[in-house]
């Protein structure tokens, strides 16, 4: 099976070379195959958000290699990194970060327009995604009029709007109550399986982690 995400020997420290330097990643290595869904579990402060941000090209490591779809990302300039991130990576945060002044539909349309998709096609894809996760009837509502679970479903659609090959999620249901969390996570897994995405999903919830293909743990800056 081909590799979609390859992280090799990643190191990352904050306040590097200064008093109070904090080494977060210490040679972290991880591979995610095409179509594989991997759970990343770790206690708070262990560095999983840092690892995801580096994997998603939102941050750079001090050392190590990031490959997406077999292509090394380390030598890219800022513009090329932005294009690769927009094209290949979908990112879901614990808090949805929807734009409050726009409707659910518009929140899913906007990243497509930024990627050059014609508006009519962008709206059609947005409506299809929203219907698929059960919030099609809420497409015209702004985030403040949606429940927490509905907001996170819209965030899932936004992350998948441009058809990425790799999905990264940082505690995607962590701010929801247990019942809603389980339901919304099921929606996310259905979406991932339907689209054949590779996914790396950070979660504290071991029950949710067990529903994925494989579980890895971040300990002392390394993936085990």
C-alpha positions as CSV (number, residue, x, y, z in Angstrom):
1,X,0.0,0.0,0.0
2,X,1.4,3.4,-1.0
3,X,2.3,6.0,1.6
4,X,0.3,9.2,1.8
5,X,2.0,10.9,4.8
6,X,5.6,10.3,5.8
7,X,7.1,12.1,8.8
8,X,10.8,11.2,9.5
9,X,12.9,12.2,12.4
10,X,11.0,15.4,13.2
11,X,12.4,17.6,15.9
12,X,10.9,20.8,17.2
13,X,11.8,23.0,20.2
14,X,10.3,26.3,21.3
15,X,12.6,29.1,22.7
16,X,15.3,27.3,20.9
17,X,18.8,28.1,22.2
18,X,17.4,30.3,25.0
19,X,16.8,29.7,28.7
20,X,13.6,27.8,29.1
21,X,13.9,25.9,25.8
22,X,11.2,23.3,25.5
23,X,11.9,20.3,23.2
24,X,8.5,19.1,21.9
25,X,9.4,16.6,19.2
26,X,12.5,14.5,19.5
27,X,12.9,12.5,16.3
28,X,9.2,11.7,15.7
29,X,8.6,9.3,12.8
30,X,5.2,8.2,11.4
31,X,3.8,6.8,8.2
32,X,0.1,6.9,7.1
33,X,-0.8,4.8,4.1
34,X,-3.2,5.8,1.4
35,X,-6.7,5.2,2.6
36,X,-5.6,4.5,6.2
37,X,-7.1,6.2,9.3
38,X,-4.7,6.5,12.2
39,X,-5.5,7.7,15.7
40,X,-2.9,9.8,17.5
41,X,-3.2,9.7,21.2
42,X,-1.2,11.6,23.8
43,X,-1.8,13.6,27.0
44,X,-2.2,17.4,26.7
45,X,1.1,19.2,26.1
46,X,2.8,16.2,24.6
47,X,3.1,17.8,21.2
48,X,0.4,16.3,19.1
49,X,-0.9,19.7,17.9
50,X,2.7,20.6,16.9
51,X,3.1,17.3,15.0
52,X,-0.2,17.9,13.2
53,X,0.7,21.5,12.3
54,X,4.0,20.3,10.9
55,X,2.3,17.5,9.0
56,X,-0.2,20.0,7.6
57,X,2.5,22.5,6.5
58,X,1.2,25.0,9.0
59,X,4.6,24.9,10.8
60,X,8.1,23.8,10.0
61,X,10.3,21.4,12.0
62,X,13.8,22.2,13.2
63,X,14.9,19.0,11.5
64,X,13.4,16.1,9.7
65,X,11.4,15.3,6.6
66,X,7.7,15.8,5.7
67,X,6.4,13.9,2.6
68,X,2.9,14.1,1.2
69,X,2.0,11.6,-1.5
70,X,5.7,10.8,-1.9
71,X,6.8,14.4,-2.5
72,X,9.1,16.1,0.0
73,X,7.7,19.4,1.4
74,X,10.9,20.7,3.1
75,X,12.4,22.6,0.1
76,X,9.2,24.5,-0.8
77,X,8.9,28.2,-0.6
78,X,6.0,29.9,1.2
79,X,3.8,30.1,-1.9
80,X,4.4,26.5,-2.9
81,X,3.7,25.3,0.7
82,X,0.4,27.3,0.7
83,X,-0.6,25.7,-2.6
84,X,0.3,22.2,-1.5
85,X,-1.6,22.7,1.8
86,X,-4.7,24.0,-0.1
87,X,-4.6,21.2,-2.6
88,X,-3.6,18.2,-0.6
89,X,-4.5,18.8,3.1
90,X,-7.8,19.2,5.0
91,X,-7.5,20.4,8.6
92,X,-10.1,20.1,11.3
93,X,-9.7,21.8,14.7
94,X,-11.3,21.1,18.1
95,X,-13.1,24.4,17.8
96,X,-14.7,24.8,14.4
97,X,-13.4,28.3,13.5
98,X,-16.3,28.9,11.1
99,X,-16.5,32.5,9.8
100,X,-19.5,33.9,11.9
101,X,-20.7,36.4,9.2
102,X,-21.2,33.7,6.6
103,X,-23.8,30.9,6.3
104,X,-22.9,27.3,6.6
105,X,-23.0,27.0,2.8
106,X,-20.8,30.0,2.3
107,X,-18.2,28.6,4.8
108,X,-17.9,25.6,2.6
109,X,-17.9,27.5,-0.6
110,X,-15.2,30.0,0.3
111,X,-12.2,27.7,0.4
112,X,-13.2,26.4,-3.0
113,X,-13.4,29.9,-4.5
114,X,-9.9,30.6,-3.1
115,X,-8.7,27.4,-4.9
116,X,-10.2,28.7,-8.2
117,X,-13.4,26.6,-8.4
118,X,-16.2,28.4,-10.2
119,X,-19.0,29.5,-7.8
120,X,-21.7,27.3,-9.3
121,X,-19.6,24.2,-8.9
122,X,-18.5,25.2,-5.5
123,X,-22.0,25.7,-4.3
124,X,-23.1,22.4,-5.7
125,X,-20.3,20.5,-3.9
126,X,-21.0,22.4,-0.7
127,X,-24.6,21.5,-0.8
128,X,-23.7,17.8,-1.5
129,X,-21.3,17.7,1.4
130,X,-23.7,19.4,3.8
131,X,-26.5,17.0,2.8
132,X,-24.2,14.0,3.3
133,X,-23.5,15.0,6.9
134,X,-27.1,15.7,7.7
135,X,-27.2,19.5,7.8
136,X,-28.3,20.3,4.3
137,X,-31.5,21.9,5.7
138,X,-29.3,24.3,7.7
139,X,-27.2,25.5,4.8
140,X,-28.6,29.0,5.0
141,X,-28.0,29.5,8.7
142,X,-25.0,31.3,10.2
143,X,-22.9,29.5,12.8
144,X,-24.5,31.2,15.8
145,X,-27.8,29.6,14.8
146,X,-26.3,26.1,14.7
147,X,-25.7,23.6,17.5
148,X,-22.2,22.6,18.4
149,X,-22.5,19.3,16.6
150,X,-23.9,21.0,13.5
151,X,-21.1,23.6,13.5
152,X,-18.5,20.8,13.6
153,X,-20.2,19.0,10.8
154,X,-20.0,22.1,8.7
155,X,-16.3,22.3,9.6
156,X,-15.8,18.7,8.4
157,X,-17.4,19.8,5.1
158,X,-15.1,22.8,4.8
159,X,-12.0,20.7,5.4
160,X,-13.1,18.3,2.6
161,X,-14.3,21.0,0.2
162,X,-11.3,21.0,-2.0
163,X,-11.0,17.3,-2.2
164,X,-7.7,16.8,-0.2
165,X,-5.8,13.6,-0.2
166,X,-4.9,13.9,3.5
167,X,-7.1,14.8,6.4
168,X,-5.6,16.0,9.7
169,X,-7.9,16.5,12.7
170,X,-6.9,17.9,16.2
171,X,-9.4,16.6,18.8
172,X,-12.3,17.1,16.3
173,X,-15.0,16.3,18.8
174,X,-13.2,17.4,22.0
175,X,-15.6,20.3,22.7
176,X,-18.8,18.2,22.4
177,X,-20.7,16.3,25.0
178,X,-20.1,12.5,24.9
179,X,-23.4,11.6,23.0
180,X,-22.9,14.3,20.4
181,X,-19.2,13.5,20.1
182,X,-19.9,9.8,19.3
183,X,-22.6,10.8,16.7
184,X,-20.4,13.4,15.0
185,X,-17.4,11.2,15.0
186,X,-19.4,8.6,13.2
187,X,-20.3,11.2,10.6
188,X,-16.6,12.0,10.2
189,X,-15.6,8.4,9.7
190,X,-18.4,7.8,7.2
191,X,-17.1,10.8,5.2
192,X,-13.5,9.6,5.4
193,X,-14.4,6.1,4.3
194,X,-16.7,7.3,1.5
195,X,-14.0,9.5,0.0
196,X,-11.1,7.1,0.5
197,X,-9.0,9.7,2.4
198,X,-5.9,9.1,4.5
199,X,-6.4,10.6,7.9
200,X,-4.4,11.3,11.1
201,X,-6.8,12.1,13.9
202,X,-5.7,13.2,17.4
203,X,-8.0,12.3,20.2
204,X,-8.1,11.8,23.9
205,X,-11.0,9.4,23.5
206,X,-9.7,5.8,23.5
207,X,-13.1,4.5,22.5
208,X,-13.1,6.7,19.4
209,X,-9.4,5.8,18.7
210,X,-10.3,2.1,18.7
211,X,-12.7,2.7,15.8
212,X,-9.8,3.7,13.5
213,X,-7.4,1.4,11.6
214,X,-4.4,1.9,13.9
215,X,-3.5,3.7,17.1
216,X,-0.1,5.4,17.7
217,X,1.0,7.2,20.8
218,X,3.2,10.3,21.2
219,X,5.5,9.8,24.2
220,X,8.5,11.9,25.1
221,X,8.6,13.5,21.7
222,X,8.5,10.3,19.7
223,X,5.7,8.3,18.1
224,X,5.4,4.7,19.5
